[in-house]
Amino acid sequence: MFKNARFYRLKDPLDMDGEGLERRLVERSFRPCGPLQTASLGWYPPLGGQTRALTHAGNGCVALCARRQERLLPSAVIAEAVDERVAEIEAREVRDVGRRERGQVREEVLLDMLPRAFTRSRQIRAYLDLVRGWMVVDAAGEKGAEELVDLLRETLGSFPVQPPRPAHAPATVMTAWVAAGRTPDGLELGDACELRDPRDERALVRCSGQDLGSEEIATHLRAGKEVVKLAVRWREHLEFLLDEDLSLKRLRFAGALLDEALEPDVEDEAARFDADFAILVLQLRELIERLEELFAMAGDA
């Protein structure tokens, strides 16, 4: 299950089938960092390292997963090693080390330390909704999502997508919901929000575990603050924090919904993945369709 969701509109239909996509992804499959590499990024099996397939299809969608590995070399550790080596040179040769030479020393230090540095890996999950023409990425920030999009673009040669471009400003719409104390059908206000003064972005208020209809919230709204993040429930199936860029954070699916997916004694990992993926896709597909209506995103192309 995704913890976040960032949406991208597919400008053109994908002009290849599942097998063709699989073959292209294999060309950029993940490989661990080499001794002198600072980072490595490639495609990884969505079902985990025990499988080989780099795609997984279901309900008109294709699941993907990128894996990034990087070597951990804190800048403070590098700086200390460079200082020590520069001090040795200056003491031995009785001269000052200039900026250019210091840069060369830093490169030598990196070459020495990289092969011995620890590595850290993370995965970025996504899926292509070929029925509705969206790509959904599990990334809390834009940078992580763009990393996967760029990798897919490099892999396929071309992959024209764009983030949502709503006709109605999300902050204005969410502010109206909170001010009125009600939301459109299917959505329900949660108990958290973030308010910001559009005249001064440093004037930020975060509220959690609070009645959004309270006088305290109303006072902030009267002072001109706008709701830029809002906790929302979707049809009692899904809770999330809606951001002003229309990304979803802190996704949490209802326990009852997950319990219905599979019998508890089913141990097949592929079957469990299929069940979870089906829930994820169907719920987000309906939610994105609703957001398209509310924020007038349907015309984007």
C-alpha positions as CSV (number, residue, x, y, z in Angstrom):
1,M,0.0,0.0,0.0
2,F,1.2,3.5,-0.8
3,K,1.8,6.0,2.0
4,N,1.7,9.0,-0.4
5,A,0.3,9.7,-3.9
6,R,1.5,12.2,-6.5
7,F,-0.4,12.3,-9.8
8,Y,0.9,12.9,-13.3
9,R,-1.3,13.1,-16.4
10,L,-0.2,10.9,-19.3
11,K,-0.2,13.2,-22.3
12,D,-0.1,10.3,-24.8
13,P,-1.2,6.6,-24.5
14,L,1.6,4.2,-23.8
15,D,2.5,2.8,-27.2
16,M,3.6,-0.7,-26.0
17,D,2.1,-3.7,-24.3
18,G,3.2,-5.2,-21.0
19,E,5.8,-7.4,-22.5
20,G,7.3,-4.5,-24.4
21,L,7.5,-2.4,-21.3
22,E,9.1,-5.2,-19.4
23,R,11.8,-5.6,-22.0
24,R,12.6,-1.9,-21.9
25,L,12.8,-1.8,-18.1
26,V,15.2,-4.8,-18.0
27,E,17.7,-2.6,-19.9
28,R,17.7,-0.2,-16.9
29,S,17.3,-2.8,-14.1
30,F,18.8,-1.9,-10.7
31,R,22.4,-2.8,-10.1
32,P,24.1,-2.1,-6.7
33,C,26.7,0.7,-6.5
34,G,30.1,-0.1,-7.8
35,P,33.1,0.6,-5.7
36,L,33.5,4.1,-7.0
37,Q,29.9,5.0,-7.5
38,T,28.2,7.4,-5.1
39,A,24.7,6.3,-6.2
40,S,22.8,3.8,-8.4
41,L,19.2,4.0,-9.7
42,G,17.3,1.3,-11.6
43,W,14.1,-0.7,-11.9
44,Y,13.3,-3.3,-9.2
45,P,10.6,-6.0,-9.0
46,P,7.4,-4.6,-7.5
47,L,6.8,-7.9,-5.7
48,G,10.3,-7.8,-4.1
49,G,13.7,-9.3,-4.7
50,Q,12.5,-12.9,-4.6
51,T,10.9,-12.3,-8.1
52,R,12.3,-11.2,-11.4
53,A,9.4,-9.4,-13.2
54,L,9.8,-5.6,-13.2
55,T,6.1,-5.0,-13.9
56,H,2.9,-6.3,-12.4
57,A,-0.4,-5.7,-14.2
58,G,-4.0,-5.7,-12.9
59,N,-7.2,-3.8,-13.3
60,G,-5.9,-1.9,-16.3
61,C,-2.8,-0.7,-14.3
62,V,0.8,-1.6,-14.3
63,A,2.8,-1.5,-11.1
64,L,6.5,-0.3,-11.2
65,C,9.2,0.1,-8.7
66,A,12.5,2.0,-8.8
67,R,15.3,1.3,-6.3
68,R,18.0,3.8,-5.4
69,Q,21.2,3.0,-3.5
70,E,23.7,5.5,-2.3
71,R,26.9,5.4,-0.5
72,L,26.9,7.2,2.9
73,L,29.8,9.7,3.1
74,P,28.8,12.5,5.4
75,S,30.3,15.9,4.4
76,A,31.7,16.4,7.9
77,V,33.7,13.1,7.6
78,I,35.1,14.1,4.2
79,A,36.0,17.6,5.3
80,E,37.9,16.2,8.4
81,A,39.8,13.7,6.3
82,V,40.7,16.4,3.7
83,D,41.9,18.8,6.5
84,E,44.1,16.0,8.0
85,R,45.7,15.2,4.6
86,V,46.2,18.9,3.8
87,A,47.9,19.4,7.2
88,E,50.2,16.5,6.5
89,I,51.2,18.0,3.1
90,E,51.8,21.5,4.6
91,A,53.9,20.1,7.5
92,R,55.9,17.8,5.3
93,E,56.6,20.2,2.5
94,V,56.6,23.5,4.5
95,R,54.2,25.3,2.2
96,D,50.5,26.3,1.9
97,V,48.1,24.1,0.0
98,G,46.1,26.2,-2.5
99,R,42.4,25.9,-3.4
100,R,43.0,23.9,-6.6
101,E,45.3,21.5,-4.9
102,R,42.9,21.1,-2.0
103,G,40.2,20.1,-4.5
104,Q,42.5,17.5,-5.9
105,V,43.1,16.2,-2.3
106,R,39.3,16.0,-1.8
107,E,39.0,13.9,-4.9
108,E,41.7,11.5,-3.7
109,V,39.9,11.2,-0.3
110,L,36.6,10.4,-2.0
111,L,38.3,7.7,-4.1
112,D,39.9,6.2,-1.0
113,M,36.7,6.3,1.1
114,L,34.0,5.3,-1.4
115,P,34.7,1.6,-1.6
116,R,34.6,1.3,2.2
117,A,31.4,3.4,2.7
118,F,28.2,1.9,3.8
119,T,25.2,1.9,1.4
120,R,21.6,2.8,2.0
121,S,18.7,1.8,-0.3
122,R,15.2,3.0,-0.8
123,Q,12.4,2.1,-3.2
124,I,10.0,4.4,-5.1
125,R,6.8,2.7,-6.1
126,A,4.4,3.8,-8.8
127,Y,1.8,2.6,-11.2
128,L,0.4,3.5,-14.6
129,D,-3.4,3.7,-14.9
130,L,-3.8,3.0,-18.6
131,V,-7.6,3.2,-18.3
132,R,-7.8,6.7,-17.0
133,G,-4.4,8.1,-18.2
134,W,-2.7,8.8,-14.9
135,M,0.6,7.9,-13.3
136,V,0.6,7.7,-9.5
137,V,3.9,7.8,-7.5
138,D,4.3,7.0,-3.9
139,A,6.6,9.9,-2.9
140,A,6.2,12.5,-0.2
141,G,8.1,15.2,-2.1
142,E,8.3,16.3,-5.7
143,K,12.0,15.4,-6.0
144,G,11.5,11.7,-5.3
145,A,8.6,11.5,-7.7
146,E,10.5,13.3,-10.4
147,E,13.4,10.9,-9.9
148,L,11.2,8.0,-10.9
149,V,9.6,10.0,-13.8
150,D,13.0,10.9,-15.2
151,L,14.2,7.3,-15.0
152,L,11.1,6.1,-16.9
153,R,11.6,8.9,-19.5
154,E,15.3,7.8,-19.9
155,T,14.2,4.2,-20.2
156,L,11.5,4.7,-22.8
157,G,13.2,7.5,-24.7
158,S,10.1,9.7,-24.3
159,F,7.4,9.8,-21.6
160,P,5.4,13.0,-21.7
161,V,3.5,13.6,-18.5
162,Q,2.6,16.6,-16.4
163,P,1.4,17.2,-12.8
164,P,-2.2,18.3,-12.2
165,R,-3.0,21.9,-13.3
166,P,-6.3,22.7,-11.6
167,A,-8.5,25.5,-12.9
168,H,-9.6,26.1,-9.3
169,A,-6.9,27.0,-6.8
170,P,-6.8,24.1,-4.2
171,A,-6.1,26.4,-1.3
172,T,-9.1,28.5,-2.1
173,V,-11.4,25.5,-2.5
174,M,-10.1,23.9,0.8
175,T,-10.5,27.1,2.6
176,A,-14.1,27.3,1.5
177,W,-14.7,23.8,2.7
178,V,-13.4,24.5,6.2
179,A,-15.1,27.9,6.4
180,A,-18.5,26.3,5.5
181,G,-17.9,23.3,7.7
182,R,-18.8,20.9,4.9
183,T,-17.3,19.1,1.9
184,P,-18.7,17.7,-1.4
185,D,-20.3,14.3,-1.5
186,G,-17.8,11.5,-0.8
187,L,-15.4,13.6,1.2
188,E,-15.4,14.4,4.9
189,L,-13.3,16.8,6.9
190,G,-10.7,15.3,9.2
191,D,-9.1,16.8,12.3
192,A,-6.0,18.4,10.9
193,C,-5.0,21.2,8.6
194,E,-2.2,23.7,7.8
195,L,-3.0,27.4,7.4
196,R,-0.8,29.9,5.7
197,D,-1.0,33.7,5.2
198,P,-0.7,34.3,1.4
199,R,1.0,37.7,2.2
200,D,3.7,36.1,4.3
201,E,4.6,32.4,3.8
202,R,6.4,32.4,7.2
203,A,3.0,32.9,8.9
204,L,2.2,29.2,9.1
205,V,-0.1,27.4,11.6
206,R,-0.4,23.6,11.9
207,C,-3.4,22.1,13.7
208,S,-3.8,18.4,14.6
209,G,-6.4,16.6,16.5
210,Q,-8.7,19.6,16.4
211,D,-12.2,20.4,15.5
212,L,-11.9,22.3,12.3
213,G,-15.2,24.1,13.0
214,S,-13.8,25.7,16.1
215,E,-13.5,29.4,16.8
216,E,-9.7,29.2,16.8
217,I,-9.7,28.0,13.1
218,A,-12.4,30.6,12.2
219,T,-10.2,33.3,13.7
220,H,-7.3,32.3,11.5
221,L,-9.5,32.3,8.4
222,R,-10.9,35.8,9.2
223,A,-7.3,37.0,9.5
224,G,-6.8,36.0,5.9
225,K,-5.0,32.7,6.2
226,E,-5.7,30.0,3.7
227,V,-5.9,26.2,4.1
228,V,-3.0,24.7,2.3
229,K,-3.2,21.2,3.7
230,L,-6.3,19.4,4.9
231,A,-7.1,16.1,6.5
232,V,-9.9,14.4,4.5
233,R,-11.7,11.1,4.6
234,W,-12.9,9.5,1.3
235,R,-16.1,7.4,1.6
236,E,-14.9,6.0,4.9
237,H,-12.4,3.9,3.0
238,L,-9.4,6.2,2.9
239,E,-7.9,9.0,5.0
240,F,-5.2,11.3,3.8
241,L,-3.8,14.8,3.9
242,L,-4.6,16.8,0.8
243,D,-1.9,19.2,-0.2
244,E,-2.3,22.4,-2.2
245,D,-0.4,20.8,-5.1
246,L,-3.1,18.0,-5.0
247,S,-0.7,15.4,-3.7
248,L,-1.9,13.0,-1.0
249,K,0.1,12.3,2.1
250,R,-0.3,10.0,5.1
251,L,-2.6,7.6,3.1
252,R,-4.4,5.2,5.4
253,F,-6.9,2.6,4.2
254,A,-9.7,1.5,6.4
255,G,-9.0,-1.8,8.3
256,A,-12.4,-3.2,7.2
257,L,-11.5,-2.6,3.6
258,L,-8.2,-4.5,4.0
259,D,-9.8,-7.3,5.9
260,E,-12.1,-8.0,3.0
261,A,-9.3,-8.3,0.5
262,L,-8.0,-11.8,1.5
263,E,-8.7,-14.5,4.0
264,P,-6.1,-14.2,6.8
265,D,-4.7,-17.7,6.1
266,V,-3.6,-16.9,2.6
267,E,0.2,-16.9,2.6
268,D,1.0,-16.4,-1.1
269,E,2.8,-13.1,-1.4
270,A,1.8,-12.6,-5.1
271,A,-1.9,-13.1,-4.2
272,R,-1.6,-10.6,-1.3
273,F,0.0,-8.1,-3.6
274,D,-2.7,-8.6,-6.1
275,A,-5.4,-8.0,-3.5
276,D,-3.7,-4.9,-2.0
277,F,-3.0,-3.5,-5.5
278,A,-6.6,-4.0,-6.5
279,I,-7.8,-2.0,-3.5
280,L,-5.2,0.8,-4.0
281,V,-6.0,1.2,-7.7
282,L,-9.8,1.1,-7.4
283,Q,-9.9,3.5,-4.5
284,L,-7.5,6.0,-6.0
285,R,-9.1,5.8,-9.4
286,E,-12.4,6.9,-8.0
287,L,-10.8,9.5,-5.8
288,I,-8.8,11.0,-8.6
289,E,-11.9,11.2,-10.8
290,R,-13.7,13.1,-8.0
291,L,-10.7,15.5,-7.6
292,E,-10.8,16.1,-11.3
293,E,-14.4,17.2,-11.0
294,L,-13.8,19.4,-7.9
295,F,-10.7,21.1,-9.1
296,A,-11.4,21.1,-12.9
297,M,-8.4,19.0,-13.8
298,A,-10.1,17.0,-16.6
299,G,-9.2,19.4,-19.3
300,D,-5.4,19.0,-18.8
301,A,-3.6,17.4,-21.7
